Amino acid sequence: MHDIAFIRTNPEAFDAALARRGAEPVAARILELDAAKREAATKVQQAQGRRNDASKAIGQAMGQGNKDKAEALKAEVAEIKAAMPEWEEAEKAADEALRSLLEQLPNTPASDVPDGADENDNVEVHQWGTKREFNFEPKEHADLGPALGMEFETGAKLSGARFTFLRGDMAHLHRALAQFMLDKQTRDNGYTECNPPVLVNDDAMYGTDKLPKFAEDSFRTTDGRWLIPTSEVPLTASVAGEILPDLAEPIRMTAHTLCFRSEAGAAGRDTRGFIRQHQFEKVELVSVCRPEDSEAEHERMTKCAESILEALDLPYRRVLLCTGDMGFGARKTYDLEVWLPGQGAWREISSCSNTGDFQARRMNARYRPEGEKKTAFVHTLNGSGLAVGRTLVAVMENYQQADGSVSVPDVLAPYMGGVTTLEPKA
């Protein structure tokens, strides 16, 4: 959500910032609705004040035996009561229209975010690692997977398209990756492990900017709850409505959860393989901090995600997203893209975003600076540390052998119970 006070004093700057994201000018309409809301609210307050004063005066007039004055005051009170619903409705209508407009507008980009229309305008920040050389033609994971326990047909039989059944050592490797990520983020990178619900209410989804604009991207249960698209939702929403202490140190949380996405806008994309699933697992990173700390926290979070790829010796690159490719709630985003030799392409494996106070305003999450009476909105950040399924894909393609087997990265040895290679089966 946007700061209406900023828009009142900087309408041109607000429109210019939205224009960088391809949005039409809306400041004039926002200010029109804001003025209508405040005018109606003022009428309501004045009417309430006059009604209260007149009600008191009726008693005084009656006590003085001045029936004519009392009757006149009663008529005035009745007139005010009759008119108030119209003004209250006008205030409510303007408020709802203003909120509806504001909640559809994306976050404004940070000044160092490059302008651009789509992923072709993103900017590579750096690369890490060396692409492996193979003495055979490397395969895509979708071709390697079935003989190793990645059963696409079984998943489809049970649940339909974009579901996969993992079996045996493949399922074990998937679990090992998640466990390794959690241990790395908690033991080395200072995140607190959490185990949040994967079913949340409307408020949690709204506060983290998933509603109302992106309702079709998520699954909803028959009792009105939502299956989380990522644990960013419950982790970030855990501070909703709170007034936190000074936040001298950011609150850093991580969780490994199931995630669910309808992929409503992804028709025809990544239909083969394990890249884009309706159900997947992710180790999420969330930070809550003071505004002055969020840029440094964004850099730190991205490095924490990178540390997983480096430990697994998977070549990757960091990309700064342009204005046209950023998510709705982000003011700045880094994507980490891992090299997949089977596809011969870089593919996203993590997205780390600083949302500023955009989510905090929607869910009223504040903190009180030390020694001050006033509160301020926190800044929230989120990132993948990492997407478990996509990391499994990256390991398969980078550690594949000529015979169709896949070597297990050394760092995962403590989690694999002696299994060092995934062997293909007939």
Residue pairs with C-beta under 8 A, 6 or more apart in sequence:
1 102
1 103
1 358
1 361
1 362
2 14
2 102
2 105
2 108
2 358
2 361
3 357
3 361
4 30
4 34
4 98
4 102
6 14
7 14
7 27
7 30
7 31
7 34
8 31
8 34
11 27
11 28
11 30
11 31
12 27
14 27
14 108
15 25
15 26
15 27
17 108
17 109
18 24
18 25
18 26
18 105
18 106
18 108
19 25
20 108
20 109
20 113
20 115
20 323
21 106
21 108
21 109
21 323
21 324
21 326
22 117
22 323
22 324
23 105
23 106
26 101
26 105
29 101
30 98
30 101
30 102
33 94
33 97
33 98
33 101
34 94
34 98
36 90
36 94
37 91
37 94
37 95
37 98
40 87
40 88
40 90
40 91
40 94
41 91
43 87
43 90
44 84
44 87
44 88
44 91
47 80
47 83
47 84
47 87
48 84
50 76
50 80
51 77
51 80
51 81
51 84
54 73
54 76
54 77
54 80
55 73
55 77
57 69
57 73
58 70
58 73
58 74
58 77
61 67
61 69
61 70
61 73
62 70
103 206
103 212
103 213
103 362
104 212
104 213
106 326
106 328
106 329
107 326
107 328
107 329
107 330
107 331
107 355
107 356
107 358
108 331
109 323
109 326
109 331
109 332
110 331
110 332
110 354
110 356
112 332
113 320
113 321
113 322
113 323
113 326
113 331
113 332
114 121
114 122
114 123
114 320
114 322
114 323
115 121
115 322
115 323
115 324
116 122
116 322
116 323
116 324
116 325
117 322
117 324
118 322
118 324
118 325
119 321
119 322
119 325
121 322
121 324
121 325
122 319
122 320
122 321
122 322
122 325
122 335
123 319
123 320
123 322
124 317
124 318
124 319
124 320
125 317
125 318
125 319
125 320
125 334
126 317
126 318
127 315
127 316
127 317
127 318
128 306
128 309
128 310
128 315
128 316
128 317
129 309
129 310
129 313
129 314
129 315
129 316
129 339
130 315
131 315
131 339
131 341
132 315
132 341
132 398
134 341
134 400
134 402
135 402
136 402
138 341
138 342
138 397
138 400
139 342
139 397
139 400
139 404
140 272
140 273
140 340
140 342
140 343
140 397
141 150
141 273
141 274
141 340
141 342
141 392
141 393
141 396
141 397
142 152
142 272
142 273
142 274
143 342
144 150
144 342
144 396
144 397
144 400
144 404
144 406
144 424
145 151
145 152
145 170
145 273
145 274
145 396
146 152
146 153
147 404
147 424
147 425
147 426
148 169
148 170
148 396
148 404
148 405
148 406
148 422
148 423
148 424
148 425
149 166
149 167
149 168
149 169
149 170
149 171
149 422
149 425
150 164
150 166
150 170
150 274
151 164
151 165
151 166
151 167
152 164
152 165
152 273
154 164
154 165
154 167
155 163
155 164
155 165
156 163
158 165
159 278
159 279
161 271
162 263
162 271
162 276
162 277
162 278
163 277
163 278
163 279
164 274
164 277
166 174
169 419
169 422
169 423
170 392
170 422
172 416
172 417
172 419
173 392
173 395
173 408
173 412
173 416
173 419
173 422
174 281
174 388
174 389
174 392
175 415
176 408
176 412
176 415
176 416
177 388
177 391
177 392
177 395
177 412
178 256
178 281
178 283
178 388
179 256
179 415
180 308
180 311
180 411
180 412
180 415
181 256
181 283
181 308
181 385
181 386
181 388
181 391
182 193
182 254
182 256
182 283
184 307
184 308
184 311
185 191
185 193
185 254
185 283
185 285
185 304
185 308
185 385
186 192
186 193
186 254
188 307
189 252
189 304
189 307
190 252
191 252
191 253
191 254
191 285
191 304
191 385
192 251
192 252
192 253
192 254
193 254
193 255
194 231
194 235
194 238
194 253
194 254
194 255
195 255
195 257
196 231
196 234
196 235
196 238
196 255
196 257
197 228
197 234
198 227
198 228
198 231
198 234
198 257
198 258
198 259
198 260
199 221
199 225
199 226
199 227
199 228
200 225
200 226
200 228
200 233
200 234
200 237
201 224
201 225
201 226
202 211
202 224
202 226
203 237
203 240
203 363
204 226
204 233
204 234
204 237
204 240
205 211
205 218
205 226
205 233
206 212
206 362
206 363
207 236
207 237
207 240
207 359
207 362
207 363
207 365
208 232
208 233
208 236
208 237
208 329
208 359
208 362
208 363
209 328
209 329
209 355
209 358
209 359
209 362
210 217
210 218
210 226
210 229
210 233
213 328
214 328
216 262
216 264
217 229
217 261
217 262
217 263
217 264
217 265
218 226
218 227
218 228
218 229
218 260
218 261
218 262
219 226
219 227
219 260
219 261
219 262
219 278
220 226
220 227
221 227
226 233
227 260
228 234
228 257
228 259
228 260
229 259
229 260
229 261
230 257
230 259
230 282
230 284
230 382
230 384
231 255
231 256
231 257
231 259
231 282
231 284
231 286
232 284
232 286
232 382
234 255
235 253
235 255
235 284
235 286
235 382
236 286
236 288
236 359
236 363
236 380
236 382
237 363
238 253
239 251
239 288
239 363
239 365
239 378
240 363
240 364
240 365
241 363
241 364
241 365
242 365
242 366
243 366
243 367
243 368
243 375
244 251
244 288
244 365
244 366
244 367
244 368
244 378
245 367
245 368
245 370
246 367
246 368
246 369
246 370
247 288
247 289
247 290
247 293
247 367
247 378
248 370
250 287
250 288
250 289
250 290
250 293
250 297
251 287
251 288
251 289
252 285
252 286
252 287
253 285
253 286
253 287
254 283
254 284
254 285
254 286
254 385
255 283
255 284
256 281
256 282
256 283
256 284
256 388
257 281
257 282
257 284
258 279
258 280
258 281
259 279
259 280
259 281
259 282
260 278
260 279
261 278
261 280
262 278
263 269
263 276
263 278
266 276
269 276
270 276
273 393
274 389
274 390
274 392
274 393
275 347
275 389
275 390
275 393
277 389
280 387
280 388
280 389
281 387
281 388
281 389
282 384
282 386
282 387
282 388
283 384
283 385
283 386
283 388
284 382
284 383
284 384
284 385
285 301
285 304
285 305
285 352
285 381
285 382
285 383
285 384
285 385
286 380
286 381
286 382
287 297
287 301
287 380
287 381
287 382
288 365
288 378
288 379
288 380
288 381
289 297
289 378
289 379
289 381
290 367
290 369
290 376
290 378
290 379
291 356
291 357
291 376
291 377
291 378
291 379
293 379
294 354
294 356
294 379
294 381
295 354
297 354
297 379
297 381
298 332
298 334
298 352
298 353
298 354
298 381
301 352
301 381
301 383
301 385
302 318
302 334
302 336
302 352
302 383
304 383
304 385
305 336
305 350
305 352
305 383
305 384
305 385
305 386
306 316
306 318
306 336
308 385
308 386
308 391
309 316
309 336
309 338
309 349
309 386
311 411
312 391
312 394
312 395
312 409
312 411
312 412
313 398
313 409
314 338
314 339
314 391
314 394
314 395
314 398
315 338
315 339
315 398
316 336
316 337
316 338
316 339
316 346
316 349
317 336
317 337
317 339
317 346
318 334
318 335
318 336
319 334
319 335
319 336
319 337
320 332
320 333
320 334
321 330
321 332
321 333
321 334
321 335
326 332
326 333
326 353
327 333
327 351
327 353
329 353
329 355
329 358
329 359
330 353
330 354
330 355
331 353
331 354
331 355
331 356
331 358
332 353
332 354
333 351
333 352
333 353
333 354
334 351
334 352
334 353
335 348
335 350
335 351
335 352
336 348
336 349
336 350
336 351
336 352
336 386
337 346
337 347
337 348
337 349
338 346
338 347
338 349
338 390
338 391
338 394
339 345
339 346
339 394
339 398
340 346
340 347
340 393
340 394
340 397
340 398
341 397
341 398
342 396
342 397
342 400
343 397
347 390
347 393
347 394
348 390
349 384
349 386
349 387
349 390
349 391
349 394
350 383
350 384
350 385
350 386
350 387
351 383
351 384
352 381
352 382
352 383
352 384
353 381
353 382
353 383
354 379
354 381
355 379
355 380
355 381
355 382
356 379
357 377
357 378
357 379
357 380
359 365
359 380
360 366
360 377
360 378
360 379
360 380
361 377
365 377
365 378
365 380
366 375
366 376
366 377
366 378
367 375
367 376
367 378
368 374
368 375
368 376
369 376
395 406
395 408
395 409
396 406
399 406
399 407
399 408
399 409
400 406
401 407
401 421
403 424
404 424
405 421
405 422
405 423
405 424
406 421
406 422
407 420
407 421
408 416
408 419
408 420
408 421
408 422
413 420
